Amino acid sequence: MIRSLLVLFVLLSLPRAVLAAEAQAPETQAPAPSPAGPEKADDTLEGFRTPLDALNERMIGTASKSVRFDWRKSTLGFGLIGSELLERNNFGSTRFGIMARRPFGGFMGEVAITRAFTWGTDSTEKLALTPYRQHGRPNRVELDINLGYPLAEGVVTALPGFFPATELVFSAHAGFRYLFYPGAMGGMKFQDVATSLLAPRLTGHELGQLESSRPGGMQIDTARYGLLAGLSVDVYFGSGGFLSPRAMMAVPLLGGITGTGLGLWWELSLGLGWTL
């Protein structure tokens, strides 16, 4: 009986103890709001963010290529040039001169002035004893204006091994050639000289003046202009020097105007110079 009364007393006094403890506990205050207001998100890089879909549709970067000598950034090049002409006759012809070149965007422009020498051979000496003649051109000065376009280029390692790596450029070329024969216009009036300089063919007076200088067995070709096309391999060294072997072929597109009788012929050239 006593135990039952004790349990009942504990159950009745427990709610009062809990309420008394809550009353004695200190009241907690809610945190005071920040005087600066709610915290803002950092949007410093917001202007530089790009959606992934937009990145997939644009170029993110470029791939560089190995270059030993960047000829496109050069200012001016100078050099010497020598050529061997393989015309459709039995005369020997060679050229020596100077040239200057300069890049224009992706093209290489070139100007050259050369002195061409022509001589007879045993075959032409025998031909001179007959009434037959071959078309040819005596000694002269030639002005060339060429334009090259690179088809392939890259860095190559040459043999022997101690030779430095070079930049090799394989190019297609098109050229215009003007021929001037010293002494051919002697005795002409100024007006006739000015007209003849631009004429596509040599005048009768010029042909007559050149008779004494032509090799035996030659019929002087009347063309004053010429077109050429061909290929070259330009080898650039890291220091700026270059070596340019070239093969050009005469293109007789102006044959109807110039009256040339040489037709197709080849020219093999070698240039050696320095690019700034």
HELIX and SHEET records of a PDB file:
HELIX    1   1 ILE A    2  GLN A   24  1                                  23    
HELIX    2   2 GLU A   46  PHE A   48  5                                   3    
HELIX    3   3 LEU A   52  ASN A   56  1                                   5    
HELIX    4   4 TRP A   71  LYS A   73  5                                   3    
HELIX    5   5 ASP A  122  LEU A  127  1                                   6    
HELIX    6   6 PHE A  190  LEU A  198  1                                   9    
HELIX    7   7 GLY A  204  LEU A  210  1                                   7    
HELIX    8   8 PRO A  252  LEU A  254  5                                   3    
HELIX    9   9 GLY A  255  THR A  258  1                                   4    
SHEET    1   A 9 GLY A  77  LEU A  86  0                                        
SHEET    2   A 9 GLY A  92  PHE A 104 -1                                        
SHEET    3   A 9 PHE A 107  TRP A 119 -1                                        
SHEET    4   A 9 ARG A 140  VAL A 156 -1                                        
SHEET    5   A 9 THR A 166  PHE A 180 -1                                        
SHEET    6   A 9 TYR A 225  TYR A 236 -1                                        
SHEET    7   A 9 GLY A 241  ALA A 250 -1                                        
SHEET    8   A 9 TRP A 266  THR A 275 -1                                        
SHEET    9   A 9 GLY A  77  LEU A  86 -1                                        
SHEET    1   B 2 GLN A 134  GLY A 136  0                                        
SHEET    2   B 2 MET A 218  ILE A 220  1                                        
END                                                                             
